[in-house]
Amino acid sequence: MLHASLTVDPAFRVAEVNPRLFGSLVEHMGRCVYTGIYEPGHPQADEDGLRRDVLALVREMGVTTVRYPGGNFVSGFRWEDSVGPVDERPQRLDLAWHSTETNAFGLHEFRTWTEKAGIEPMMAVNLGTRGVAEALDLLEYCNHPGGTALSDQRRANGAKDPFGIRMWCLGNEMDGPWQTGHKTAAEYGRLAAETARAMRQIDNRLELVACGSSSSSMPTFGSWEATVLEHAYDQVDYISCHAYYEEWDGDLASFLASGAELDQFIDDIVATADHVRAKLRKKKRINLSFDEWNVWYLSRFQQEEVPTDWAVAPRVTEDEYNVADAVVVGGLLISLLRHSDRVTAACIAQLVNVIAPIRSEPGGPSWRQTTFHPFAQAARHARGTVLRVEPVAPVYDTKRSGEVPVIDAVATHISGAEGEDGDELTVFAVNRHLSDTTELSVDLRAFPGYRLVEHSVLSDPDVRAVNTEQQPDRVRPHLAEPGSLDGGRLVVRLPAVSWNVIRLRPVG
């Protein structure tokens, strides 16, 4: 058995947990919207055509914010097509995913869904095929109370009250040659600044996100962010980050260390943003909106032939996630929490069916993928203050990241004054080792009187085990063997390839 240790202390404060860390993405891609969250005629559909079973899973998952309507889809989106009587809305070709968009689900349907789900909407504007004027029109339609042509149009379409959307993304992945309306950094930076400046003339309280790099492997990574921020620093609040991870060539050891790659990605973007801040002699700091992240077997998707039939809501990249994928998602959540002083918004992409923690079948059931569970547990239990921990653990060698500790962890603490349920200290940890259990010793002397409430673990002898329509609960968290606590030191065992949530509360 391997041995590791860490110390938890309230002095090791990172930042307050921002609820927006637990966001997601709903894009008009594949079956995310149609037969995902929206399916009129389904036995579980409500009066608005929204699937109640999926809504229940979204609430259980704890999603706080949803970015909409894309993703690559937004770069060809004409928002006017998605409002008004459904039977009068035009069908359009979606160039991003080579499908036909019916526009049966649009802005009003999305706002209704977010209200029912208790979710904050995060809107993206089209800066691929459109520009400043269209972004202003969309903002006026959504947020102005009334008395203008567009706000009155919204009211006539059934929404008397404004949508009140505060967070807006200025386009999507504009550095990518695959993007409709792809631009250079200088072209995009100037357009983002102009759009942001104009939008603030309507409402200076908006929170605006400029496009960062589509991934850290892009040839313009770093220089893209620097150029964009030199143009738009004063006008934006966030720079976006996107990152997807997959297991390459059976290299599970490197895949399990994806969190170490994410740590480096975040550190690089923070350093770039702060360099521009120093260069421009600005006081404010730019935060990161990690508004696309997940495990995605992108290489498989890229090998598929581009469809030519322009189908409506085709099955696209419906990855089936196993235990190892869930542990990687847990590790990525740990990394995001650890950087919560600068990463103040994040979206797992996507929410339903398309590389998603929730799956559904047309006319049939919905179920939780393995990756659902670490996200739901983090969203439920990561509250209060993020505390940095530095595990002392054995390392193992990986092809992609070099030597990596077998244990990665972060902690959160909420005091009784902050939380309705009283004090709670939670340690989130992954064991990346492929075969060995690790005995973890947690120094709790800075939290006298705390006792173990629950140690939940997601693991399985078969790291390739998945949840399916036939076996929806094959993989789920379960209670671990009780640990021991003596002299302010808790000892628990973390199985190989596992995600762990260790919850403690004071006695009495």
Steps between C-alpha positions, in 0.01 A plus 500: 500500500617852419502779760429872463423792729359850489424783740175695510517846656260797475802725444562338160216696344468529121164673448130464561331228296331674208173323409572571134777238510222244462364614165436308180445552128179444305582524130289433194717201417384145449234404754591737780188713447264291287414169675738617775352782707210558257270235359130584457295182499734313732316330791703720739453825304334789680270762352801674341642185343781481757593155627424479872730201548795691354411811700505292819848367417625852419380619841655198671828567320507850651559695179501873578568671167445397138674649197277519191456449200861390431769407440577502130128524426490862614721620214216444255211573738236753395323567826197650324422154357452362850222729624134548414241234414673164462317409182626819336868452586728418205711190470869566436811304409738476794848507349673419828355150535360441149143466619169679454389737775121519538506786754212331683704560817619859527563789735166490681505123538854519637402769750199295612723196544759690708225637725360154560846358561603787731797581274667830408509549121831591335451622143746489210479749213588426139823674404572256218248590231360804682626790708436800722150590379360149538651464848335826605168387356515173693591678822214748459255220422605297804563761768327832430176537701285642220411800289729419207435298188701197607402496868136540402544214255616282789197603702272424206665158478389423854779625729383814676799506733854532361721192512761682710800315357817631663778288348569515125760319288640703211500225240647150521843355415575770247862379478390172340514460120192277533299795633260667260640853480842405641718805568855590591567608856525866398178485297310329778650711779386820331151361430465370857601839640258685272215262583567512873523879503167529317327244722612691808334810360174315553598349836837557670428228757544218249773240550671438166718209388755531220600190303825342604670210325298194399765283667854521627615308192403782262805652324388848610449399867620776731563752228126492417403591857765771520388667177128478578547644849719782375202606289218426744645509853290791623179371345492135618499320832600148395711316248356160406685168516405171332658161570402143421684185604498142376695179544750466217627159380402323821721730711277500807776625731536827304124535465449479875749786537291736284450726802873577496466615137204718597702655784770601251243635253343723766836622629606592146185702429516678835862592432410630153208709627709644780782581258256707293373662820856605589578610145189719483537615863148396595366438849225249436577133446346291226339180625464174312174355373578133437180475304577173322669208673444126512621161392434475125622227268546764233735290290219250436263779399757652265545167320130482413384613158326836485126428456341618178130440571451810720291304751312655792662421837718208383689284746833678534794414730291323764800375696437228758701573814666245726647501851836639387324785319312586819822506704655735242196730521544499878865595458407785266248627758776496763719710270221752433428535872870539578513797260171654611673830577521556123272238344168645608275335239513160333273287281520125452421446134241389425202423723291233327589226247790680328818414700271537798451382858129443426368269230147465366323304230223633274171390652697302758686538829779725619791399722820616668832431335797424728622860465174629644596395850824692571345817358183460709697431817732797447207730424324382816788493746757757376373795700648790690876548467741304282803383696818405320657173607838364393497120509829330577469189289693254287533599136459298185638564155280604208581554133311828477563671836815340638496410869159559660388437862265204532272710724344833407269685737334824603281593796211736573373629832171664588436638848173487685451871444516447122305179453155392606630153586779619727876455475632255246847419374522300177807347340474404133769257388591271211734204504659479157694179561401225261515212747581600858283625782649805671468558872447874546580670830321833548636740763193664659665669799384839371142368520476365857186305579419411138390143433448298185141515378537313173763372261345446158700331226444442130708206383455157348716193441426560131620852412321462164161445661225734372138590568253410228128520434475138616732548802469870591650454850783259420749766614415733787665629819490273802606526862860409567630302794501719813826682557674554834545830682753537777679805635368729228611268223250327271608193306292379205562267210460615141459213252695499174345717226247662730317825574445570871291746700593511870260705714567607860306699758564615855354290780217654700 
